[in-house]
Amino acid sequence: MNSYVRVTSITHATKGKNILMANGYKAYIRRLSQINETGGCGFVLVFNGDVEKVKALLEKSKIRVLGSGVL
């Protein structure tokens, strides 16, 4: 089951992907097809794993998570 976290920029998406991969996650970046009013540029990190653990890992690395969910 794939999960995702939404981040603030492509820069944070790239950094986040590298952090996740260094911690044993298979991750990739996807651009959202539609930007909504919550802000951000429309990039998400898609991965297999626990959303809460990934959010904590990213936030510890100073990457702000705008949202998350399961695909």
Stockholm file with secondary structure:
# STOCKHOLM 1.0

chainA/1-71         MNSYVRVTSITHATKGKNILMANGYKAYIRRLSQINETGGCGFVLVFNGDVEKVKALLEKSKIRVLGSGVL
#=GR chainA/1-71 SS CEEEEEESCHHHHHHHHHHHHHTTCCEEEEECSSCCTTCSCSEEEEEESCHHHHHHHHHHTTCCEEEEEEC
#=GC SS_cons        CEEEEEESCHHHHHHHHHHHHHTTCCEEEEECSSCCTTCSCSEEEEEESCHHHHHHHHHHTTCCEEEEEEC
//
